[in-house]
Amino acid sequence: MNITDIRIRRVSSAGRMKAVVSVTFDNQFVVHDIKVVEGNNGYFVAMPSRKGADGEFRDVAHPITTETRNMMQTMILDAYNEQLEPEEA
């Protein structure tokens, strides 16, 4: 599967979450509510999650392999940074 579209909605709150992202695969399948979060070591991507009855958050959709996770994170963060560039100019 290939990522064919990345839609970024920036979040204006002062918290660590900077954007909510939707990723489309092969123009046929979309995953919403992926988050761009500012961590202690830079930005990272958090998959959509749901809070369980025990209070723990669990991903509802996520990459199976590290390679796929790294590819998705790189593409999402690149798209996020590209969106920031026009504002910084």
Residue frames as a rotation matrix with the C-alpha (Angstrom) as fourth column:
MET 1
0.578 0.816 0.000 0.00
0.816 -0.578 0.000 0.00
0.000 0.000 -1.000 0.00
ASN 2
-0.565 -0.725 0.394 1.14
0.732 -0.660 -0.166 3.52
0.381 0.195 0.904 -0.78
ILE 3
-0.141 0.463 -0.875 0.22
0.602 -0.662 -0.447 6.75
-0.786 -0.590 -0.185 0.93
THR 4
-0.312 0.109 0.944 -1.58
0.916 -0.231 0.329 8.81
0.254 0.967 -0.028 -1.68
ASP 5
0.146 0.346 0.927 -2.75
0.085 -0.938 0.337 11.78
0.986 0.029 -0.166 0.43
ILE 6
-0.435 -0.238 -0.868 -1.94
0.890 0.036 -0.456 13.42
0.139 -0.971 0.196 3.74
ARG 7
0.202 0.578 0.791 -4.32
0.254 -0.811 0.527 16.05
0.946 0.095 -0.311 5.14
ILE 8
-0.591 -0.522 -0.615 -3.11
0.747 -0.067 -0.661 18.11
0.304 -0.850 0.430 8.08
ARG 9
0.504 0.712 0.490 -5.32
0.282 -0.671 0.686 20.16
0.817 -0.207 -0.539 10.40
ARG 10
-0.599 -0.793 0.111 -3.18
0.197 -0.280 -0.940 22.26
0.776 -0.541 0.324 12.72
VAL 11
0.363 0.633 -0.684 -4.28
0.846 0.084 0.526 22.62
0.391 -0.770 -0.505 16.33
SER 12
0.134 -0.276 0.952 -4.16
0.046 -0.958 -0.284 26.12
0.990 0.082 -0.116 17.79
SER 13
0.970 0.243 -0.014 -4.06
0.020 -0.022 1.000 25.16
0.243 -0.970 -0.026 21.47
ALA 14
0.389 -0.862 0.324 -0.91
-0.861 -0.466 -0.205 25.73
0.328 -0.200 -0.923 23.52
GLY 15
0.677 -0.077 0.732 -0.53
-0.418 0.778 0.469 22.02
-0.606 -0.623 0.495 24.37
ARG 16
-0.338 -0.897 0.285 1.84
-0.334 0.397 0.855 19.42
-0.880 0.194 -0.434 22.96
MET 17
-0.007 0.386 0.922 -0.54
0.766 0.595 -0.243 18.22
-0.642 0.705 -0.300 20.22
LYS 18
-0.596 -0.379 -0.708 0.26
-0.084 -0.847 0.525 20.29
-0.798 0.373 0.473 17.12
ALA 19
-0.468 0.445 -0.764 -1.90
-0.882 -0.181 0.435 18.74
0.056 0.877 0.477 14.38
VAL 20
0.041 0.534 0.845 -4.47
-0.197 0.833 -0.517 16.08
-0.979 -0.146 0.140 13.56
VAL 21
-0.603 -0.454 -0.656 -3.79
-0.734 -0.005 0.679 14.15
-0.311 0.891 -0.331 10.35
SER 22
0.600 0.678 0.424 -5.75
-0.321 0.690 -0.649 11.98
-0.733 0.254 0.632 7.93
VAL 23
-0.543 -0.818 -0.190 -3.76
-0.610 0.229 0.758 9.58
-0.577 0.528 -0.623 5.75
THR 24
0.651 0.738 -0.178 -5.18
-0.629 0.394 -0.670 7.99
-0.424 0.548 0.721 2.59
PHE 25
-0.412 -0.741 0.530 -3.78
-0.278 0.656 0.701 4.73
-0.868 0.141 -0.476 1.22
ASP 26
-0.864 -0.062 0.499 -4.03
0.404 0.507 0.762 3.88
-0.300 0.860 -0.413 -2.49
ASN 27
-0.812 0.582 -0.031 -6.88
-0.541 -0.732 0.414 6.41
0.218 0.353 0.910 -2.89
GLN 28
-0.211 0.743 -0.635 -9.11
-0.092 0.632 0.770 3.77
0.973 0.221 -0.065 -1.28
PHE 29
0.404 0.276 -0.872 -8.66
0.761 0.428 0.488 3.68
0.508 -0.861 -0.037 2.51
VAL 30
0.004 -0.364 0.932 -8.30
-0.202 -0.913 -0.355 6.53
0.979 -0.187 -0.077 5.00
VAL 31
0.010 -0.064 -0.998 -7.19
0.939 0.344 -0.013 6.66
0.345 -0.937 0.063 8.63
HIS 32
0.382 0.230 0.895 -8.27
0.004 -0.969 0.248 9.75
0.924 -0.091 -0.371 10.60
ASP 33
0.918 0.137 0.372 -7.14
-0.314 -0.321 0.894 11.17
0.242 -0.937 -0.251 13.94
ILE 34
0.318 -0.918 -0.235 -3.42
0.887 0.376 -0.268 10.52
0.335 -0.123 0.934 13.64
LYS 35
0.976 0.103 -0.190 -1.71
0.184 -0.858 0.479 13.13
-0.114 -0.503 -0.857 15.82
VAL 36
0.106 -0.954 0.282 1.49
0.406 -0.217 -0.888 15.15
0.908 0.209 0.364 15.49
VAL 37
0.940 0.192 -0.283 2.80
0.318 -0.185 0.930 15.63
0.126 -0.964 -0.235 19.03
GLU 38
0.296 -0.865 0.406 5.72
-0.454 -0.501 -0.736 17.67
0.840 0.033 -0.541 20.33
GLY 39
0.843 -0.069 -0.533 7.73
0.427 0.688 0.587 15.42
0.326 -0.722 0.610 22.63
ASN 40
0.764 -0.604 -0.228 10.85
-0.053 -0.411 0.910 15.99
-0.643 -0.683 -0.346 24.70
ASN 41
-0.273 -0.911 0.310 13.05
0.255 0.242 0.936 14.78
-0.928 0.334 0.166 21.81
GLY 42
-0.924 -0.014 -0.382 11.16
-0.336 -0.447 0.829 16.47
-0.182 0.894 0.409 18.94
TYR 43
-0.044 0.973 -0.228 7.97
-0.985 -0.080 -0.151 15.75
-0.165 0.218 0.962 17.06
PHE 44
-0.960 -0.141 0.242 6.46
-0.097 0.978 0.185 12.29
-0.262 0.154 -0.953 16.76
VAL 45
-0.419 0.835 -0.357 3.34
-0.670 -0.019 0.742 10.71
0.613 0.550 0.567 15.31
ALA 46
-0.785 0.290 0.548 0.71
-0.334 0.547 -0.768 9.08
-0.522 -0.786 -0.332 17.55
MET 47
-0.866 0.485 -0.122 -1.77
0.166 0.510 0.844 6.66
0.471 0.711 -0.522 16.03
PRO 48
-0.116 0.903 0.414 -5.53
-0.666 -0.380 0.642 6.99
0.737 -0.202 0.645 16.67
SER 49
-0.880 -0.213 -0.424 -6.41
0.157 0.712 -0.684 5.54
0.448 -0.669 -0.594 20.06
ARG 50
0.203 0.961 0.189 -9.33
-0.258 -0.134 0.957 4.90
0.945 -0.243 0.221 22.36
LYS 51
-0.568 -0.344 0.748 -9.48
-0.783 -0.056 -0.620 4.87
0.255 -0.937 -0.237 26.14
GLY 52
-0.412 0.365 -0.835 -10.44
0.114 0.930 0.350 1.46
0.904 0.049 -0.425 27.51
ALA 53
0.659 0.752 -0.022 -12.51
0.046 -0.012 0.999 0.67
0.751 -0.659 -0.043 30.60
ASP 54
0.500 -0.558 -0.662 -9.26
0.866 0.345 0.363 0.27
0.026 -0.755 0.656 32.55
GLY 55
0.801 -0.126 -0.585 -8.21
0.048 -0.961 0.271 3.84
-0.596 -0.245 -0.764 31.69
GLU 56
-0.286 -0.939 0.193 -5.43
0.243 0.124 0.962 2.74
-0.927 0.322 0.193 29.33
PHE 57
0.394 0.328 -0.859 -5.25
-0.717 -0.475 -0.510 4.13
-0.575 0.817 0.048 25.80
ARG 58
-0.141 -0.378 0.915 -4.95
0.325 0.855 0.404 1.59
-0.935 0.354 0.002 22.98
ASP 59
-0.750 -0.180 -0.636 -4.27
-0.511 -0.453 0.731 2.22
-0.419 0.873 0.248 19.31
VAL 60
0.291 0.891 0.349 -7.30
-0.215 0.416 -0.884 1.45
-0.932 0.182 0.312 17.13
ALA 61
0.973 -0.146 0.179 -5.19
0.213 0.268 -0.939 1.49
0.089 0.952 0.292 13.95
HIS 62
0.504 -0.861 -0.072 -1.43
-0.569 -0.393 0.722 1.16
-0.650 -0.323 -0.688 13.68
PRO 63
0.306 -0.502 -0.809 1.38
-0.821 0.291 -0.492 -0.07
0.482 0.814 -0.323 11.42
ILE 64
0.996 0.054 -0.068 2.44
-0.021 0.913 0.408 -3.66
0.084 -0.405 0.911 12.01
THR 65
0.417 -0.909 -0.018 6.12
0.883 0.409 -0.229 -3.25
0.216 0.080 0.973 11.16
THR 66
0.189 -0.486 -0.853 8.73
0.508 -0.695 0.509 -0.75
-0.840 -0.530 0.116 12.32
GLU 67
-0.777 -0.503 0.378 9.58
0.554 -0.262 0.790 -0.05
-0.299 0.824 0.482 8.69
THR 68
-0.164 0.812 0.560 6.00
0.775 -0.246 0.583 0.98
0.611 0.529 -0.589 7.92
ARG 69
0.639 0.364 -0.677 5.75
0.741 -0.528 0.416 3.06
-0.206 -0.768 -0.607 11.11
ASN 70
-0.214 -0.819 -0.532 8.99
0.481 -0.562 0.673 4.89
-0.851 -0.112 0.514 10.25
MET 71
-0.763 -0.013 0.647 7.85
0.634 -0.212 0.744 5.50
0.127 0.977 0.170 6.66
MET 72
0.268 0.944 0.194 4.50
0.809 -0.330 0.487 6.90
0.523 0.026 -0.852 7.82
GLN 73
0.533 -0.091 -0.841 6.09
0.659 -0.580 0.480 9.08
-0.531 -0.810 -0.249 10.50
THR 74
-0.574 -0.813 -0.095 8.64
0.520 -0.452 0.725 10.48
-0.633 0.366 0.682 8.04
MET 75
-0.603 0.383 0.700 6.00
0.664 -0.245 0.707 11.30
0.442 0.891 -0.107 5.42
ILE 76
0.493 0.849 -0.191 3.60
0.799 -0.354 0.486 12.84
0.345 -0.392 -0.853 7.95
LEU 77
0.367 -0.411 -0.835 6.26
0.582 -0.599 0.550 14.97
-0.726 -0.688 0.020 9.65
ASP 78
-0.746 -0.595 0.300 7.64
0.585 -0.370 0.721 16.09
-0.318 0.714 0.624 6.26
ALA 79
-0.218 0.760 0.612 4.14
0.713 -0.304 0.632 17.20
0.666 0.574 -0.476 5.22
TYR 80
0.660 0.429 -0.617 3.65
0.749 -0.443 0.493 18.96
-0.062 -0.787 -0.613 8.57
ASN 81
-0.101 -0.806 -0.584 6.98
0.553 -0.533 0.640 20.80
-0.827 -0.258 0.500 8.23
GLU 82
-0.738 -0.106 0.667 6.17
0.663 -0.303 0.685 21.80
0.129 0.947 0.294 4.64
GLN 83
0.288 0.928 0.235 2.94
0.770 -0.371 0.520 23.34
0.570 0.031 -0.821 5.85
LEU 84
0.574 -0.131 -0.808 4.87
0.655 -0.520 0.549 25.37
-0.492 -0.844 -0.213 8.45
GLU 85
-0.385 -0.896 0.222 7.44
0.848 -0.248 0.467 26.76
-0.364 0.368 0.856 5.99
PRO 86
-0.194 0.310 0.931 5.16
0.661 -0.659 0.358 29.31
0.724 0.685 -0.077 4.24
GLU 87
0.825 0.559 -0.084 4.18
0.419 -0.505 0.754 30.75
0.379 -0.657 -0.651 7.63
GLU 88
0.443 -0.742 -0.503 7.81
0.654 -0.117 0.748 31.19
-0.614 -0.660 0.433 8.69
ALA 89
-0.320 -0.596 0.737 8.74
0.944 -0.268 0.193 33.09
0.082 0.757 0.648 5.50
